[in-house]
Amino acid sequence: MGDANVRTLEGRPATPQTPGGSADRPSEGRRWSRLRTPRSPRLWFEILLIAISYWTYSLIRNAVPEQKAKALRNADWIWQAEHALGIAVEHTVNHAVNSVTWLIVSMNYYYATLHFIVTIGVLVWLYHWHPGRYAASRLALFATTGVALVGYYFYPLAPPRLMSGGGFVDTVVEHDTWGSMASGNLASMSNQYAAMPSMHIGWSLWCGITVAMLARPLWVRIVALLYPTVTLLVIVSTANHFWLDAVGGVLCLTFGFTAARCWYGTLPSRLARYAAAPEANLARVG
């Protein structure tokens, strides 16, 4: 009996076996296809994944050696570079906003809280209203954060408020406000010299772009785009970052969206709003 006539007990043609193991390749292709196919997220898995990922991020970020001397030298270089570019206005902004007590105190709390609250809020919004786009958007955020760790390790940078002789005001210490992991009694819990890139900008811009691309009401889109703009003003006014730290955050986000596009074949906003359930995906590629 020839190979062409060989059938399984179920009546389907048997898959030819080759020395190179080619019979396994279709199944491997199906596995990759399943991994790269958007599917409905599962709540327990997402909560666990986000918790573990943030714990890992914090652990790695704070495990990077605090290279104070190098971080201060890098801060001086950034400051000189901004002077050469004509954008070194952080000192002026810091002192001007610090003179308005209610405004700078509000910014201190903004810096300490909204970074987490808004990001988590957007993730929850995506999970509920755009489940088909959730995984790709989450991948963009995670890739953005992951590549930032490389910057923290290889380019330690002191924030303006810690520069030697910089004349910047540490607004949290000045106004004795709560919340900053980078000032006061909480300083020992956070790496003081991980200012480049700024994840306040990376995360806020991710939130702004994601909501602006997917929300329908115009006013929501406008507010979404204003959020990273206000965040930029806050990080400079509180002397936690230079302008160029924000550029680093933008570059990290660019990497994040590129990673999501490469994995899913398109940008998160262009995926279908609703994804098939995992069982339907298995049936479609099986």
Summary of the structure (lengths in Angstrom):
residues: 286
radius of gyration: 24.2
end to end distance: 28.9
largest distance: 92.1
contacts: 866
relative contact order: 0.16
helix: 70%
strand: 1%
